[in-house]
Amino acid sequence: MEAFSSAKVSSFLLFSLFVSSIMAAALAGNFYQDFDLTWGDRRARILDGGKLLMLSLDKTSGSGFQSKKEYLFGRLDIQLKLVPGNSAGTVTAYYLSSQGQAHDEIDFEFLGNLSGDPYILHTNVFTQGKGNREQQFYLCIFLVDNFLIREFANQESIGVPFPKSQPMRIHSSLWNADDWATRGGLVKIDWSKAPFTALYRNFSAAACVWSGGSSSCASKAFNPDIGWQAQGLDAKSRRRLRWVQKYYMIYNYCSDIKRFPEGLPPECRRSRSL
């Protein structure tokens, strides 16, 4: 059987974004219990007794799923095997989103590429319905093992909304985006390679679950022994973050002066790591 070579996507809700890869499996949930298949008919399937989830894309449709639960704070992990080979024109999206026009959202979008070329990881953060905070990275073997790639700090003191009060569901999809995903849409999907598939396993959630209008953590005191509650950026983590951004970031909205001729967004002027 082919080895499950995967990216492990971790979302440290509302604080920072990670891409990593692990050899040992984390304590995994069951996809039947944790997720609903939302679109794509049988192109989305749960396999191996709930241990594996597969999305597929053909010329007719892509597919997707979402979590049964909503989360407010925490850390969510999932191992994702991206479309292998010539994935140009495809996008495998994994994101967290609340509902409504003024929604909060944290995006990972893996932009496919020609065989031999690296995936591009497109990230964005929406607060109160406003996004336009894109950063892009080459997804290489060096961006693994819990390397932090992005932090979105709380800067409400200068008027930047922070996603802290709207519970979010996990969503993921595999879809046709060949009008923009690869080299600005110049490279189209090679449908002779269809169906394209992405695989997921080892989902785990150490998080505050939202239910009935309240959080499961509302009555619990802060516990520094719970990893995600105490996790922050120490000096070593910040050096790694700067290293990743220096060598693998290929776009940063905070550096795009032409895009913001009237001045960069306020968070760009304050943050060292945006």
Order of alpha helices (4+ residues) and beta strands (2+ residues): beta-beta-alpha-beta-beta-beta-beta-beta-beta-beta-beta-beta-beta-beta-beta-beta-alpha-alpha-beta-alpha
